[in-house]
Amino acid sequence: MHILAFILFFVMCSIGAACKGDYSGLAVIGKVIGFFALWIGMMFLFTQPVLLFVVIVIIVIVFVALNSKT
């Protein structure tokens, strides 16, 4: 229960600080949410081998397209 209270207190205080011009708390909240979103996405891809293959092919195509000299 204390952990939940700390998280809620941190969110409220970081929003209050953002109103005064300090956005570091919101940056931390965004990084944590982004980490969990990427983690859940990767876990989903690892359970779906066909999707993982499609993502790898797309990444290779984008990498080749960005590194081409033309």
mmCIF file as gemmi writes it, N, C-alpha and C atoms, coordinates in Angstrom:
data_model
loop_
_atom_site.group_PDB
_atom_site.id
_atom_site.type_symbol
_atom_site.label_atom_id
_atom_site.label_alt_id
_atom_site.label_comp_id
_atom_site.label_asym_id
_atom_site.label_entity_id
_atom_site.label_seq_id
_atom_site.pdbx_PDB_ins_code
_atom_site.Cartn_x
_atom_site.Cartn_y
_atom_site.Cartn_z
_atom_site.occupancy
_atom_site.B_iso_or_equiv
_atom_site.pdbx_formal_charge
_atom_site.auth_seq_id
_atom_site.auth_asym_id
_atom_site.pdbx_PDB_model_num
ATOM 1 N N . MET Axp A 1 ? 0.821 -1.19 0 1 0 ? 1 A 1
ATOM 2 C CA . MET Axp A 1 ? 0 0 0 1 0 ? 1 A 1
ATOM 3 C C . MET Axp A 1 ? 0.865 1.253 0 1 0 ? 1 A 1
ATOM 4 N N . HIS Axp A 2 ? 2.013 1.172 0.669 1 0 ? 2 A 1
ATOM 5 C CA . HIS Axp A 2 ? 2.905 2.326 0.703 1 0 ? 2 A 1
ATOM 6 C C . HIS Axp A 2 ? 3.514 2.611 -0.665 1 0 ? 2 A 1
ATOM 7 N N . ILE Axp A 3 ? 3.766 1.55 -1.417 1 0 ? 3 A 1
ATOM 8 C CA . ILE Axp A 3 ? 4.343 1.742 -2.749 1 0 ? 3 A 1
ATOM 9 C C . ILE Axp A 3 ? 3.34 2.457 -3.655 1 0 ? 3 A 1
ATOM 10 N N . LEU Axp A 4 ? 2.078 2.054 -3.588 1 0 ? 4 A 1
ATOM 11 C CA . LEU Axp A 4 ? 1.048 2.712 -4.383 1 0 ? 4 A 1
ATOM 12 C C . LEU Axp A 4 ? 0.906 4.175 -3.979 1 0 ? 4 A 1
ATOM 13 N N . ALA Axp A 5 ? 0.949 4.439 -2.678 1 0 ? 5 A 1
ATOM 14 C CA . ALA Axp A 5 ? 0.857 5.822 -2.203 1 0 ? 5 A 1
ATOM 15 C C . ALA Axp A 5 ? 2.05 6.64 -2.688 1 0 ? 5 A 1
ATOM 16 N N . PHE Axp A 6 ? 3.244 6.048 -2.68 1 0 ? 6 A 1
ATOM 17 C CA . PHE Axp A 6 ? 4.433 6.757 -3.17 1 0 ? 6 A 1
ATOM 18 C C . PHE Axp A 6 ? 4.305 7.07 -4.657 1 0 ? 6 A 1
ATOM 19 N N . ILE Axp A 7 ? 3.816 6.1 -5.433 1 0 ? 7 A 1
ATOM 20 C CA . ILE Axp A 7 ? 3.675 6.327 -6.877 1 0 ? 7 A 1
ATOM 21 C C . ILE Axp A 7 ? 2.672 7.447 -7.148 1 0 ? 7 A 1
ATOM 22 N N . LEU Axp A 8 ? 1.535 7.41 -6.468 1 0 ? 8 A 1
ATOM 23 C CA . LEU Axp A 8 ? 0.531 8.463 -6.654 1 0 ? 8 A 1
ATOM 24 C C . LEU Axp A 8 ? 1.06 9.822 -6.207 1 0 ? 8 A 1
ATOM 25 N N . PHE Axp A 9 ? 1.787 9.844 -5.094 1 0 ? 9 A 1
ATOM 26 C CA . PHE Axp A 9 ? 2.373 11.093 -4.609 1 0 ? 9 A 1
ATOM 27 C C . PHE Axp A 9 ? 3.398 11.631 -5.603 1 0 ? 9 A 1
ATOM 28 N N . PHE Axp A 10 ? 4.212 10.738 -6.171 1 0 ? 10 A 1
ATOM 29 C CA . PHE Axp A 10 ? 5.21 11.154 -7.149 1 0 ? 10 A 1
ATOM 30 C C . PHE Axp A 10 ? 4.548 11.725 -8.401 1 0 ? 10 A 1
ATOM 31 N N . VAL Axp A 11 ? 3.483 11.079 -8.864 1 0 ? 11 A 1
ATOM 32 C CA . VAL Axp A 11 ? 2.782 11.563 -10.056 1 0 ? 11 A 1
ATOM 33 C C . VAL Axp A 11 ? 2.181 12.935 -9.797 1 0 ? 11 A 1
ATOM 34 N N . MET Axp A 12 ? 1.517 13.106 -8.656 1 0 ? 12 A 1
ATOM 35 C CA . MET Axp A 12 ? 0.908 14.402 -8.345 1 0 ? 12 A 1
ATOM 36 C C . MET Axp A 12 ? 1.963 15.495 -8.185 1 0 ? 12 A 1
ATOM 37 N N . CYS Axp A 13 ? 3.06 15.176 -7.506 1 0 ? 13 A 1
ATOM 38 C CA . CYS Axp A 13 ? 4.113 16.18 -7.316 1 0 ? 13 A 1
ATOM 39 C C . CYS Axp A 13 ? 4.82 16.521 -8.624 1 0 ? 13 A 1
ATOM 40 N N . SER Axp A 14 ? 4.998 15.536 -9.51 1 0 ? 14 A 1
ATOM 41 C CA . SER Axp A 14 ? 5.665 15.831 -10.777 1 0 ? 14 A 1
ATOM 42 C C . SER Axp A 14 ? 4.761 16.673 -11.679 1 0 ? 14 A 1
ATOM 43 N N . ILE Axp A 15 ? 3.457 16.458 -11.621 1 0 ? 15 A 1
ATOM 44 C CA . ILE Axp A 15 ? 2.532 17.301 -12.385 1 0 ? 15 A 1
ATOM 45 C C . ILE Axp A 15 ? 2.547 18.718 -11.823 1 0 ? 15 A 1
ATOM 46 N N . GLY Axp A 16 ? 2.582 18.827 -10.488 1 0 ? 16 A 1
ATOM 47 C CA . GLY Axp A 16 ? 2.671 20.15 -9.871 1 0 ? 16 A 1
ATOM 48 C C . GLY Axp A 16 ? 3.955 20.867 -10.218 1 0 ? 16 A 1
ATOM 49 N N . ALA Axp A 17 ? 5.065 20.124 -10.27 1 0 ? 17 A 1
ATOM 50 C CA . ALA Axp A 17 ? 6.344 20.732 -10.635 1 0 ? 17 A 1
ATOM 51 C C . ALA Axp A 17 ? 6.355 21.128 -12.11 1 0 ? 17 A 1
ATOM 52 N N . ALA Axp A 18 ? 5.656 20.347 -12.954 1 0 ? 18 A 1
ATOM 53 C CA . ALA Axp A 18 ? 5.597 20.682 -14.375 1 0 ? 18 A 1
ATOM 54 C C . ALA Axp A 18 ? 4.838 21.981 -14.597 1 0 ? 18 A 1
ATOM 55 N N . CYS Axp A 19 ? 3.886 22.273 -13.728 1 0 ? 19 A 1
ATOM 56 C CA . CYS Axp A 19 ? 3.166 23.539 -13.846 1 0 ? 19 A 1
ATOM 57 C C . CYS Axp A 19 ? 4.078 24.722 -13.544 1 0 ? 19 A 1
ATOM 58 N N . LYS Axp A 20 ? 5.172 24.459 -12.821 1 0 ? 20 A 1
ATOM 59 C CA . LYS Axp A 20 ? 6.126 25.518 -12.482 1 0 ? 20 A 1
ATOM 60 C C . LYS Axp A 20 ? 7.342 25.52 -13.396 1 0 ? 20 A 1
ATOM 61 N N . GLY Axp A 21 ? 7.371 24.622 -14.382 1 0 ? 21 A 1
ATOM 62 C CA . GLY Axp A 21 ? 8.442 24.645 -15.378 1 0 ? 21 A 1
ATOM 63 C C . GLY Axp A 21 ? 9.457 23.524 -15.256 1 0 ? 21 A 1
ATOM 64 N N . ASP Axp A 22 ? 9.334 22.632 -14.28 1 0 ? 22 A 1
ATOM 65 C CA . ASP Axp A 22 ? 10.28 21.526 -14.114 1 0 ? 22 A 1
ATOM 66 C C . ASP Axp A 22 ? 9.643 20.247 -14.665 1 0 ? 22 A 1
ATOM 67 N N . TYR Axp A 23 ? 10.124 19.793 -15.828 1 0 ? 23 A 1
ATOM 68 C CA . TYR Axp A 23 ? 9.518 18.653 -16.498 1 0 ? 23 A 1
ATOM 69 C C . TYR Axp A 23 ? 10.276 17.348 -16.267 1 0 ? 23 A 1
ATOM 70 N N . SER Axp A 24 ? 11.212 17.298 -15.339 1 0 ? 24 A 1
ATOM 71 C CA . SER Axp A 24 ? 12.005 16.091 -15.132 1 0 ? 24 A 1
ATOM 72 C C . SER Axp A 24 ? 11.16 14.945 -14.584 1 0 ? 24 A 1
ATOM 73 N N . GLY Axp A 25 ? 10.186 15.233 -13.728 1 0 ? 25 A 1
ATOM 74 C CA . GLY Axp A 25 ? 9.32 14.184 -13.213 1 0 ? 25 A 1
ATOM 75 C C . GLY Axp A 25 ? 8.466 13.563 -14.297 1 0 ? 25 A 1
ATOM 76 N N . LEU Axp A 26 ? 7.946 14.385 -15.195 1 0 ? 26 A 1
ATOM 77 C CA . LEU Axp A 26 ? 7.157 13.855 -16.304 1 0 ? 26 A 1
ATOM 78 C C . LEU Axp A 26 ? 8.028 13.047 -17.26 1 0 ? 26 A 1
ATOM 79 N N . ALA Axp A 27 ? 9.301 13.428 -17.388 1 0 ? 27 A 1
ATOM 80 C CA . ALA Axp A 27 ? 10.215 12.66 -18.238 1 0 ? 27 A 1
ATOM 81 C C . ALA Axp A 27 ? 10.428 11.262 -17.656 1 0 ? 27 A 1
ATOM 82 N N . VAL Axp A 28 ? 10.564 11.176 -16.342 1 0 ? 28 A 1
ATOM 83 C CA . VAL Axp A 28 ? 10.734 9.872 -15.7 1 0 ? 28 A 1
ATOM 84 C C . VAL Axp A 28 ? 9.478 9.021 -15.866 1 0 ? 28 A 1
ATOM 85 N N . ILE Axp A 29 ? 8.327 9.629 -15.675 1 0 ? 29 A 1
ATOM 86 C CA . ILE Axp A 29 ? 7.071 8.894 -15.844 1 0 ? 29 A 1
ATOM 87 C C . ILE Axp A 29 ? 6.944 8.392 -17.286 1 0 ? 29 A 1
ATOM 88 N N . GLY Axp A 30 ? 7.284 9.217 -18.249 1 0 ? 30 A 1
ATOM 89 C CA . GLY Axp A 30 ? 7.236 8.807 -19.652 1 0 ? 30 A 1
ATOM 90 C C . GLY Axp A 30 ? 8.197 7.678 -19.962 1 0 ? 30 A 1
ATOM 91 N N . LYS Axp A 31 ? 9.399 7.722 -19.387 1 0 ? 31 A 1
ATOM 92 C CA . LYS Axp A 31 ? 10.376 6.656 -19.623 1 0 ? 31 A 1
ATOM 93 C C . LYS Axp A 31 ? 9.916 5.339 -19.014 1 0 ? 31 A 1
ATOM 94 N N . VAL Axp A 32 ? 9.317 5.389 -17.84 1 0 ? 32 A 1
ATOM 95 C CA . VAL Axp A 32 ? 8.833 4.162 -17.2 1 0 ? 32 A 1
ATOM 96 C C . VAL Axp A 32 ? 7.673 3.568 -18.004 1 0 ? 32 A 1
ATOM 97 N N . ILE Axp A 33 ? 6.74 4.402 -18.421 1 0 ? 33 A 1
ATOM 98 C CA . ILE Axp A 33 ? 5.612 3.908 -19.223 1 0 ? 33 A 1
ATOM 99 C C . ILE Axp A 33 ? 6.113 3.381 -20.567 1 0 ? 33 A 1
ATOM 100 N N . GLY Axp A 34 ? 7.07 4.082 -21.178 1 0 ? 34 A 1
ATOM 101 C CA . GLY Axp A 34 ? 7.64 3.616 -22.442 1 0 ? 34 A 1
ATOM 102 C C . GLY Axp A 34 ? 8.361 2.29 -22.299 1 0 ? 34 A 1
ATOM 103 N N . PHE Axp A 35 ? 9.086 2.123 -21.182 1 0 ? 35 A 1
ATOM 104 C CA . PHE Axp A 35 ? 9.788 0.853 -20.933 1 0 ? 35 A 1
ATOM 105 C C . PHE Axp A 35 ? 8.797 -0.3 -20.838 1 0 ? 35 A 1
ATOM 106 N N . PHE Axp A 36 ? 7.727 -0.105 -20.063 1 0 ? 36 A 1
ATOM 107 C CA . PHE Axp A 36 ? 6.756 -1.185 -19.914 1 0 ? 36 A 1
ATOM 108 C C . PHE Axp A 36 ? 6.016 -1.453 -21.221 1 0 ? 36 A 1
ATOM 109 N N . ALA Axp A 37 ? 5.751 -0.422 -22.011 1 0 ? 37 A 1
ATOM 110 C CA . ALA Axp A 37 ? 5.085 -0.625 -23.299 1 0 ? 37 A 1
ATOM 111 C C . ALA Axp A 37 ? 5.991 -1.425 -24.244 1 0 ? 37 A 1
ATOM 112 N N . LEU Axp A 38 ? 7.275 -1.083 -24.3 1 0 ? 38 A 1
ATOM 113 C CA . LEU Axp A 38 ? 8.209 -1.834 -25.147 1 0 ? 38 A 1
ATOM 114 C C . LEU Axp A 38 ? 8.389 -3.261 -24.649 1 0 ? 38 A 1
ATOM 115 N N . TRP Axp A 39 ? 8.433 -3.427 -23.321 1 0 ? 39 A 1
ATOM 116 C CA . TRP Axp A 39 ? 8.609 -4.753 -22.742 1 0 ? 39 A 1
ATOM 117 C C . TRP Axp A 39 ? 7.423 -5.648 -23.076 1 0 ? 39 A 1
ATOM 118 N N . ILE Axp A 40 ? 6.21 -5.136 -22.923 1 0 ? 40 A 1
ATOM 119 C CA . ILE Axp A 40 ? 5.017 -5.916 -23.248 1 0 ? 40 A 1
ATOM 120 C C . ILE Axp A 40 ? 4.975 -6.205 -24.749 1 0 ? 40 A 1
ATOM 121 N N . GLY Axp A 41 ? 5.352 -5.227 -25.569 1 0 ? 41 A 1
ATOM 122 C CA . GLY Axp A 41 ? 5.393 -5.445 -27.012 1 0 ? 41 A 1
ATOM 123 C C . GLY Axp A 41 ? 6.387 -6.521 -27.415 1 0 ? 41 A 1
ATOM 124 N N . MET Axp A 42 ? 7.562 -6.508 -26.81 1 0 ? 42 A 1
ATOM 125 C CA . MET Axp A 42 ? 8.561 -7.53 -27.13 1 0 ? 42 A 1
ATOM 126 C C . MET Axp A 42 ? 8.118 -8.908 -26.647 1 0 ? 42 A 1
ATOM 127 N N . MET Axp A 43 ? 7.495 -8.961 -25.482 1 0 ? 43 A 1
ATOM 128 C CA . MET Axp A 43 ? 7.002 -10.254 -24.999 1 0 ? 43 A 1
ATOM 129 C C . MET Axp A 43 ? 5.916 -10.799 -25.93 1 0 ? 43 A 1
ATOM 130 N N . PHE Axp A 44 ? 5.076 -9.906 -26.459 1 0 ? 44 A 1
ATOM 131 C CA . PHE Axp A 44 ? 4.059 -10.339 -27.412 1 0 ? 44 A 1
ATOM 132 C C . PHE Axp A 44 ? 4.712 -10.845 -28.694 1 0 ? 44 A 1
ATOM 133 N N . LEU Axp A 45 ? 5.746 -10.144 -29.172 1 0 ? 45 A 1
ATOM 134 C CA . LEU Axp A 45 ? 6.414 -10.587 -30.401 1 0 ? 45 A 1
ATOM 135 C C . LEU Axp A 45 ? 7.113 -11.929 -30.206 1 0 ? 45 A 1
ATOM 136 N N . PHE Axp A 46 ? 7.669 -12.162 -29.025 1 0 ? 46 A 1
ATOM 137 C CA . PHE Axp A 46 ? 8.352 -13.431 -28.796 1 0 ? 46 A 1
ATOM 138 C C . PHE Axp A 46 ? 7.377 -14.605 -28.688 1 0 ? 46 A 1
ATOM 139 N N . THR Axp A 47 ? 6.097 -14.318 -28.39 1 0 ? 47 A 1
ATOM 140 C CA . THR Axp A 47 ? 5.123 -15.403 -28.363 1 0 ? 47 A 1
ATOM 141 C C . THR Axp A 47 ? 4.5 -15.628 -29.734 1 0 ? 47 A 1
ATOM 142 N N . GLN Axp A 48 ? 4.749 -14.731 -30.676 1 0 ? 48 A 1
ATOM 143 C CA . GLN Axp A 48 ? 4.207 -14.85 -32.029 1 0 ? 48 A 1
ATOM 144 C C . GLN Axp A 48 ? 5.377 -14.866 -33.019 1 0 ? 48 A 1
ATOM 145 N N . PRO Axp A 49 ? 5.946 -16.034 -33.318 1 0 ? 49 A 1
ATOM 146 C CA . PRO Axp A 49 ? 7.15 -16.097 -34.154 1 0 ? 49 A 1
ATOM 147 C C . PRO Axp A 49 ? 6.965 -15.492 -35.544 1 0 ? 49 A 1
ATOM 148 N N . VAL Axp A 50 ? 5.779 -15.59 -36.11 1 0 ? 50 A 1
ATOM 149 C CA . VAL Axp A 50 ? 5.556 -15.033 -37.451 1 0 ? 50 A 1
ATOM 150 C C . VAL Axp A 50 ? 5.672 -13.51 -37.4 1 0 ? 50 A 1
ATOM 151 N N . LEU Axp A 51 ? 5.083 -12.889 -36.377 1 0 ? 51 A 1
ATOM 152 C CA . LEU Axp A 51 ? 5.192 -11.44 -36.237 1 0 ? 51 A 1
ATOM 153 C C . LEU Axp A 51 ? 6.63 -11.015 -35.992 1 0 ? 51 A 1
ATOM 154 N N . LEU Axp A 52 ? 7.368 -11.795 -35.203 1 0 ? 52 A 1
ATOM 155 C CA . LEU Axp A 52 ? 8.776 -11.484 -34.952 1 0 ? 52 A 1
ATOM 156 C C . LEU Axp A 52 ? 9.568 -11.52 -36.247 1 0 ? 52 A 1
ATOM 157 N N . PHE Axp A 53 ? 9.312 -12.499 -37.103 1 0 ? 53 A 1
ATOM 158 C CA . PHE Axp A 53 ? 9.989 -12.578 -38.398 1 0 ? 53 A 1
ATOM 159 C C . PHE Axp A 53 ? 9.641 -11.374 -39.263 1 0 ? 53 A 1
ATOM 160 N N . VAL Axp A 54 ? 8.372 -10.967 -39.276 1 0 ? 54 A 1
ATOM 161 C CA . VAL Axp A 54 ? 7.944 -9.813 -40.069 1 0 ? 54 A 1
ATOM 162 C C . VAL Axp A 54 ? 8.632 -8.545 -39.57 1 0 ? 54 A 1
ATOM 163 N N . VAL Axp A 55 ? 8.72 -8.377 -38.265 1 0 ? 55 A 1
ATOM 164 C CA . VAL Axp A 55 ? 9.372 -7.188 -37.698 1 0 ? 55 A 1
ATOM 165 C C . VAL Axp A 55 ? 10.852 -7.179 -38.048 1 0 ? 55 A 1
ATOM 166 N N . ILE Axp A 56 ? 11.511 -8.317 -37.98 1 0 ? 56 A 1
ATOM 167 C CA . ILE Axp A 56 ? 12.937 -8.382 -38.328 1 0 ? 56 A 1
ATOM 168 C C . ILE Axp A 56 ? 13.134 -8.034 -39.802 1 0 ? 56 A 1
ATOM 169 N N . VAL Axp A 57 ? 12.282 -8.538 -40.69 1 0 ? 57 A 1
ATOM 170 C CA . VAL Axp A 57 ? 12.389 -8.217 -42.115 1 0 ? 57 A 1
ATOM 171 C C . VAL Axp A 57 ? 12.186 -6.722 -42.347 1 0 ? 57 A 1
ATOM 172 N N . ILE Axp A 58 ? 11.202 -6.123 -41.677 1 0 ? 58 A 1
ATOM 173 C CA . ILE Axp A 58 ? 10.959 -4.688 -41.833 1 0 ? 58 A 1
ATOM 174 C C . ILE Axp A 58 ? 12.152 -3.88 -41.333 1 0 ? 58 A 1
ATOM 175 N N . ILE Axp A 59 ? 12.737 -4.265 -40.213 1 0 ? 59 A 1
ATOM 176 C CA . ILE Axp A 59 ? 13.903 -3.547 -39.678 1 0 ? 59 A 1
ATOM 177 C C . ILE Axp A 59 ? 15.073 -3.646 -40.637 1 0 ? 59 A 1
ATOM 178 N N . VAL Axp A 60 ? 15.292 -4.817 -41.233 1 0 ? 60 A 1
ATOM 179 C CA . VAL Axp A 60 ? 16.392 -4.982 -42.197 1 0 ? 60 A 1
ATOM 180 C C . VAL Axp A 60 ? 16.142 -4.12 -43.437 1 0 ? 60 A 1
ATOM 181 N N . ILE Axp A 61 ? 14.916 -4.087 -43.931 1 0 ? 61 A 1
ATOM 182 C CA . ILE Axp A 61 ? 14.607 -3.268 -45.106 1 0 ? 61 A 1
ATOM 183 C C . ILE Axp A 61 ? 14.819 -1.791 -44.804 1 0 ? 61 A 1
ATOM 184 N N . VAL Axp A 62 ? 14.382 -1.325 -43.637 1 0 ? 62 A 1
ATOM 185 C CA . VAL Axp A 62 ? 14.577 0.078 -43.258 1 0 ? 62 A 1
ATOM 186 C C . VAL Axp A 62 ? 16.06 0.389 -43.101 1 0 ? 62 A 1
ATOM 187 N N . PHE Axp A 63 ? 16.81 -0.522 -42.496 1 0 ? 63 A 1
ATOM 188 C CA . PHE Axp A 63 ? 18.248 -0.31 -42.323 1 0 ? 63 A 1
ATOM 189 C C . PHE Axp A 63 ? 18.961 -0.215 -43.669 1 0 ? 63 A 1
ATOM 190 N N . VAL Axp A 64 ? 18.618 -1.091 -44.601 1 0 ? 64 A 1
ATOM 191 C CA . VAL Axp A 64 ? 19.241 -1.057 -45.932 1 0 ? 64 A 1
ATOM 192 C C . VAL Axp A 64 ? 18.847 0.224 -46.672 1 0 ? 64 A 1
ATOM 193 N N . ALA Axp A 65 ? 17.573 0.62 -46.551 1 0 ? 65 A 1
ATOM 194 C CA . ALA Axp A 65 ? 17.108 1.828 -47.242 1 0 ? 65 A 1
ATOM 195 C C . ALA Axp A 65 ? 17.796 3.076 -46.694 1 0 ? 65 A 1
ATOM 196 N N . LEU Axp A 66 ? 18.017 3.133 -45.395 1 0 ? 66 A 1
ATOM 197 C CA . LEU Axp A 66 ? 18.653 4.311 -44.806 1 0 ? 66 A 1
ATOM 198 C C . LEU Axp A 66 ? 20.148 4.379 -45.091 1 0 ? 66 A 1
ATOM 199 N N . ASN Axp A 67 ? 20.781 3.227 -45.302 1 0 ? 67 A 1
ATOM 200 C CA . ASN Axp A 67 ? 22.218 3.207 -45.543 1 0 ? 67 A 1
ATOM 201 C C . ASN Axp A 67 ? 22.6 3.129 -47.01 1 0 ? 67 A 1
ATOM 202 N N . SER Axp A 68 ? 21.621 3.174 -47.908 1 0 ? 68 A 1
ATOM 203 C CA . SER Axp A 68 ? 21.948 3.142 -49.335 1 0 ? 68 A 1
ATOM 204 C C . SER Axp A 68 ? 22.516 4.49 -49.769 1 0 ? 68 A 1
ATOM 205 N N . LYS Axp A 69 ? 23.4 4.478 -50.735 1 0 ? 69 A 1
ATOM 206 C CA . LYS Axp A 69 ? 24.086 5.696 -51.186 1 0 ? 69 A 1
ATOM 207 C C . LYS Axp A 69 ? 23.26 6.51 -52.165 1 0 ? 69 A 1
ATOM 208 N N . THR Axp A 70 ? 22.223 5.939 -52.752 1 0 ? 70 A 1
ATOM 209 C CA . THR Axp A 70 ? 21.432 6.671 -53.742 1 0 ? 70 A 1
ATOM 210 C C . THR Axp A 70 ? 20.371 7.502 -53.119 1 0 ? 70 A 1
